[in-house]
């Protein structure tokens, strides 16, 4: 442990689930974690409950669905004088039961606004902070999901619909009402989540293409395993919240605890051996604790460089960067 340089790591959505357990695993490794969350009192409470050592974390306000909040967070982080060594874009919302699209204050569909656009803005703004880090192994990690990658078994399930950004018609049209889907088609809340995570993958690949060689920053993504019991599923039907973990534990063998997933997040964020850029790290469909991680193949759409470039350009406009 003494040979590993201590890092300052920003983790979004660190007040529950994989983010909280990842923050704990990072703190246990001797790193300082900036827990970037919407609910500050809750974050303070759960950090104590999970046993994060005193002085190992700082809590700062961040609402990814509010781009003003993203900018305020970056300003507050810089005012703290901290060095940024790793940025972990973990937070996500999943709202599969919405009948009508929820929207942020800019009028954008909330899943894409939070999961993709908020993180896109945050990553772009904090690139400057990462560049200034004295740590020779700087990293930016974006959490992925198997459901947005048809190259994996879990990503082949077409319910409610597979991820597909089409020709980005919804974004091309400004992504405000009546548009709610990136492809410009009918609103499907579950697909909106998958699409937002596909955007995360495209963003990671475009960050790698644009900035890895010139900055030395490692840009990667990861799927920590099927965390079937997590607050991400809080808005799913109660029956699903019972059946899904049972199915993953007893039928597929794919179940992963929040603690194990958090340890995997911490590994990719800070451990030696995860400094290869442009990689989507995975542990496969069956989740034995001693499984080795590997560079998972990602979908043709996620590898589409032209689509990644156009998504980048449109995202810049939507968040006010262009």
N, C-alpha and C positions, 0 to 999 in steps of 0.2 A: 504493500500500500504506500510505503514511503517513497517509492520510485515513481508513483503516478502524481503528476502535477495537479494541485487543487485547481478547480475551475469555478467560475461563476456561470451558472446555467439558468436561463430563463425558461420556465415551463408554463405554457398557457393551459388553462383548464386544470390547474393543479389542486382543486378543492375536492375532487372525488375521483373514483375509479382508477384507471390506469395512470392518469396524471398525478394523482395524490400518491399512489404507490411508487411511481417513478421518482417523484420528488424525495420520498423517504429513502429509496435505494441510493439515490445520488448523495443525499446527506450522509447516509451510512458509509459511503465511500470517501467521505471527507471533502465533498464539494459544497459550495454555497449555492442554494437554490432561491431564485426569485420566483415566487409563486404568483403568477399573473392571472387574476380571477375577478369575476364580477362582484361576488359577495365576500367582503373582507371579514366581517365577524365570523361567518361560517368557516372560512379558510383558517382563521386563527384557531378556532375550536378543533377542527379536524386535524390540524397539524400537531396539536398537543395530544389529541386522542390516539393518533397513530404512532406517537413516540418520537417525533423529529427532535433531535437535540437542540437545546436552546442556543441561539446564535448561528444555527446552520441554515436559516432561511430568512428571507424578507418577503413581506406580502405587499403587493402593489395592485392597484385597481386597473382592470382591463376588461372592456366589453367589446369583443371582436365584431359584433354586429353594428357597432357605432364607430365610424371611421374617425370621428373627433376624439373618441376615447382612445383609439389606437395611437393617434398622434400625441395625446396627453400622456399616455403611458411612456412613450419613447422619450418625451421631454423629461418626465419624472425620473426615468432610469438614468438619463445622462446627468441630471442634477445630483443624483446620488453619488456620482464619482466612481461607480463600479465599472470594472472591465468586463466586457461580454466575451466569453469563450465559446459558449454553445447556446443556440436558440432552438428550443423544442416546440414545434407547432403541433400541439396535441389536442386542444379543445375542439369539440364538435357538438352540434345539435342534430337530433334525429327525431322528426315529427311525422311519423307515418300515418297518423289518423286525421290529419288536417283535411277538411273538405275544400277549403279555399286557402290560397297561399297566404302565409303570414309574410309581413314585409318589415324591413328596417326603416328608419326615418328617412332614408333616401329613396324609398319605394322599391327596393330590390327584394326578391324572394329570400326569406330569412336563412334557409339552409345554405344556399350558395353565398349569401352575404357574410355569414359567420364563418363557415368552414373554409371557403376559398378566398373571397375578396378581403376579409379582415386579415387573414394570415398572409395573403399576397402583399398587402400594404405594409404589414408589420415586418415581413422578411425584407422587403425592399428598403425600408427606413433603417432597419438595424444592420444591414450589410455594412454600413459605415462604421458601426461600433465593432463588428466582428473584425473588419480590416485592421482596426487599431489595436487589437489584442496582441499582447506580447507572447501568447501561447502559440507555438509553431503548428499546433494541431487544432485549428478552429473548425467548428462544425455547425451545420444547420440541418436539423432533422424534421421531417414532416411525417406525421403518422398516416399510414395507409390503411386499407381494409381489403380483405379478400373478396368482398362483394362487388368491388369496382374493378376486379381483374379477372376477366374471363379465361385467362391462361391457367388459373387455379381452379380446383374442383368446386370450391364454394362460390366461385364467381360465375359458374355456368348456370346457376339457378335463375331462370328468367322471371322471377316473381319479386316485385310487381312488374318490372321490366329491366332489362340489362342496361348498364350505363351507355349512353350514346349522346354525344354533344352535337351530332349532325354537322351542319355547316355554320354553327354558332349564330343562327338566325335571330334567336331571342336577344342575345347580347348585341348583335349588329343593330337591332331595332331600339336599343337603349335599355332593355331589361326592366322596364317599368310597366305598370298595368296598361293593357291587359296581358302583357308578356310575363310569364312566371317560370318558364323553362328555358334553359340555355339553347335548346334546339328549336325553340319557338312553337312547340307543340302543346297539346293539352296537359294541364297540371297533374302531375302524379307525385305525391309527397315522398314516397319511398325512392322513386327514381331521382328526384331532386337531390336526395342525400347521396346516392351513388354517383351522380354526375359531379357533385361538389368534391367528392373524394378522387374521382378521376382527374378533376382539375388540379388537385393537390399533387398528383403524380406528374402531370404535364408541367406544373410549375417547378417541381424539383428538377426535372430533366432540363428545363430551360435555364434555371439558375446554374446548373452544372455547365451547360453549354456556354453561357455568357460569361461566367465569372470564375470558374474553378481554376483555369490555367493562370489567369492574371492575379488572383488573390490567394490561391492555395487553400481556400476554404473547402471543406468537404461537405458536399450537399448529398443527402441521401434520404431514403424513406424506409419504413419498416411495417410489417404486420406482426404484432406480438403474439398472435394466436387468438382463438375464439374465446373471448372474455364474455361468457354467456350471462354472467350475473354482474351487471354494471349499470350505473345510473344513466348511461346512454340510452338504455331501453325503457326509461321511466314512462315514456308516453306510448308504449305499445300496450295492447290488450293484456289484462291480468293473466289470462290463460296462457298467452305466449310466454310471459315471464316465468311461468311454472314449467311448461312443456319444453321450451328451448334449452334451458340448462340440463334437464333430465336427458334429452335427446343427445346433447353433446357429451355428457358424461358417460352414458350407458350404451349408446348406439354407435356414434362416430368415433368416440375416443378423442375428440378434438378439444375438449374443455380445457381452458387455462384459467387459473385463478388470477385475480387482480394483482396479487403479490408477485406471482411469477412474471406476468406481463410487465409490471412495473420494473422488475429487475432487468428484463430484456430491454426496455426503453433506456434505462440507465446505462446499460452496456453499450448500446449503439450511440448514445449521447456522449459517452466519456471514456469508455475502456479502450485500451490498446487493441489494435486489430480491426477496428471499424473505421479506418481512415481512408477507405477506397471510395471515391466520389462517384455519384451517378447510380448508386446501387439501391435496390429494393430488397432489404434484408427480410428473410422469413425463416421460420422453423418448420414449415411444412404443415400438412393437414392433421397429422396425428402428433399430439403434443407432449411426448414424454419429456420429463424435466431435464434429462441429460442430453436432449437432442442438440446437435450443432446447428448453428445458423448457416444460411447459404444465400447466394445471390439469386433471388427468384426472378424468373422471366416475367416480364409485364406485357400487357396487351398491345396489339398493333396500334390501337388508337392512342394509348399512352406514350408510344414511341414515335408518334407522328410529329416530326420536327416542324412542319409547316403549320399544323394545327396549334402546336405549343406556342409558336411565335405569334400567331393571330390572337390566341387566347390572351397572351401577355399584353398585346397592344390594346385589346378591348378592355381588359381588366384595369390597365393604367388609366383609361378614360373614366371608367365607372367609379374608381376610388379617388379621382381628382389629381392624379399624378401627371396627366397629359392634357 
